[in-house]
Amino acid sequence: MMQFSKRLASKGLHVTVVIFSSKVTKHTRRLGSVEVVTVDFVSYEGKLSSDDYSKQFQAAVTRKLPELVAELNNSSGHPISCLLYDSHLPWLLDTARQLGLTGASLFTQSCAVDNVYYNVHEMQLKIPPEELLVTVSRLPALSPLEITDLPSFVQGMDSESEYSFLLNHVVGQFSNFREADWIFVNTFTTLEEEAVNWLASQRSIKPIGPLIPSFYLDNQLEDDKDRTWKEVP
């Protein structure tokens, strides 16, 4: 997300990255051309299941994000026009709609992996798979795959599995796949042309990868070499 933000900022857009964290109080700083706002998120005391924690996180973000957008609109001089969110948080599209913003989802994995999850979501691939070999006809644009070739959350998972929450989470990326204004994918066509073209046949997508520092790609962004963030005083 940060690499994409830096690319957008290099084109003249004003970009603010919002991070929700339980380890800090709210503060704002700049990392190069990108403003970073960290907002506190504190879950209730006690041990929570993954599902309960996810619900608390969603409730906190949907409550605090509109407040932050209003604050930025009043103080930054650059009214917010688009909410770009990680595809694992599809419910943020509802927030974008409520705020009158364009909603854009960023899928950070390859189209090959996305195609598998999409087919699970569309119930074209049963979980767990019944056969040891998944054929091309069942997973379009992919070579024949054995179960062990599939993403780990898909391998033999069922409703009783301890990983069922994670499977539902990654598959849920496609819950409003067709409703988002933009779908960006961290890939490029020549890397996996058939997989990209097939996903694009389901709805319009835009490959924007690889999202790696400019130093390793085209060297168009100054001082963009480190893969990790450095703390700015």
N, C-alpha and C positions, 0 to 999 in steps of 0.2 A: 504493500500500500504506500509506503514511504517513497519507494522508487518511482511509482506512478505519479505521486504528488509532485516530486521534483521535476518530472518531465512536463507535467501540466503547467507548473510555475514557470518553466523555461519558455513557455509559449505566451507568457504574459498574463496568465490567470492568477488570481489571488486564492491561495489554497490554505485551508486550515485543517489540520489533522486532529481529531478528537479521540482521546484515549480515556477509557474508564478504568480506574485502578483502585484497589483497596489499600494501597501502600502510601498514598500521598494525598495531601489536600489539593484543592484546585490551584493551579498556577499556569502561567502562559510563558512560553519562551520561543525563540526562533532557532530552527536548524537550517542554516543556509537561507534559501528563499521561501521556506515553508514555515508557517506558524503552527505551533503544537500546543494544544490546550489539554491539560490533564484534569479530569473531573473525578472526584472521589466516589467510590462505590463501596459501601460497607454492607456485607450480608449480615443476616441475623445470627446471633450467637448459636453455637451448637453445631453438631454434625449434620450436614444436609446431603441429600441425594443429589446426583447430577441433575435430575429433572427439576427438583425444587430450587437448586442454585440457579439454573437457567431461567426459571420463571421469575426469580427475584431480580436477576440481572436485566431481563427484558422490561420488567416493571420500572426499574430505576432509570434505565436509558430512555424509555418512552416518556417518562416524567421530566427528566432533566434536559434532554436534548432540545425540546422546543424553547425552554428558558434560555439555553445557550445561544440558539439561533437568533432569538429576539435581542439578546445582549449584543451579539456581533453585528446585527443589522443596525443597531443604534450607535455603536462605538467605532466600528472599523472603517466606515465610509464606503464600504463595498458590500452592498446587500447580497445575501446568500441566494443563489439561484438554483443550485443543484446539491443533492445529497448523494454522495458516492459511498456505498457501504459494502462491506465484505459479504460475499454470497451466503455465508453461513448465518447471516442475520437477516433473512428475507423479510421479517416482520417490520423492518425499518422502511420498507416501501410504503406501508400505511402511514408512518410518521411523515414521510416526504409528501404524500398526498394531502394530509391534514394541514401541512405548512405551505401548500401551494408550490412545492419545489419539484424539479425534475428528479426522478429516481433512477440511479444508475448502480448496477450490481457488478462487482469485480470477482470473477472466478479465478482463484489463484493456482488451480491445478491444470493439468493438461486436458485437452479435449478428449483424449482417449479415456482418461479416468472419469471425466464429466459424462461421457456417453454411457458408461457403465451405470453410474448413479441415476442418470436420466431414465434409462431403461428399467431400472428397479422402481423408480417413482411411477412410471407409466405402466407398471405391472407386466412388462414384456420379458422380464427376467425374474423368475420365482426365487425367493430366498427361503431356505437354502436351495441352490441349484439341484435339479434332480439327476442330471447327467454329469459324467466326469469330463465331458467335452462340451463346451459352449460353442455353437456353430455361428458362422458369419450371419446366417439368416436371423438369428436371435439377437445378435449385437451388430447392427449395421456398421459398415466402414471399419471394422476391426478384423484382424486375422483370427483364425480359430484359437480359442483360449481354453486352457484347462482351469479348473477351479483355483488352483494355486497361483494362476496368473492374474486373478481378479484382485481388486483392492481388499485389504485384510478384513475390513468390516463386512464384506460380502461373502467371505468364505465360510459357508456352513452356518451362518447366523440365523437364529430364529427368535421368536417372541420371548422365549425363556432365557435367552442368552444374557450374560452380564454386559455385553456390548450392544444390546438392542438400542439403547439410548443413543449411542454414537452413530449407529447405522441410520436411525431415524433422523439424526441431526444432519448427516451429510446428504442424505436423500432429500431432506426438506429444503435444500437449496433451490429445488425446482418447484416449490409450492406455488410461486407466482412468477415463474420463468417467463411467461408470455406477457405479463402485465407491466414489467419494468420498462422504462423508456429506453434504457441502454443496457446492453450486456457486453461487458468487456472480459476477455479471457487472456490469461497469462500464457500465451503460446504464439507461434507464427506459422503461417500456412505451409511453408516448405518443410517444416519439421514433421507435420502429421496432416498432410493435405486431405486425405480421405475423411479422417475424423473431423477436421474443421468444417469441411464442406457438408458433411452429414448433419452436424449440429446446426449449421447455418440454414439447413433446409427446414428445420423445425421452427426457427424464428431468426430474425436478423441478429447477428453477433459481430463483434469487432475484436479480432486478435490484436493484442498490443504488446506481446512479449518479444523477447525475454525481458522480464523485469529484473535486471541486474545493473550494478553500477556502470555508468557511462564509460569509465576507464576500460572496461572489458568488452565494450560493444562498439561505440563510435566516437568516444572521447569528445562529445559535444558539450557536456556539462562540466564546468570547472570544479576541480577538487572533489569529484564524485568517484571515489575509489573504494572506500571502506564499505563493507557489507553491514557493519554494525554501527549503531548510533554512538556518538561521543557526547558526553554530558557537556552542556554549554553553561558557563557561569552566569 
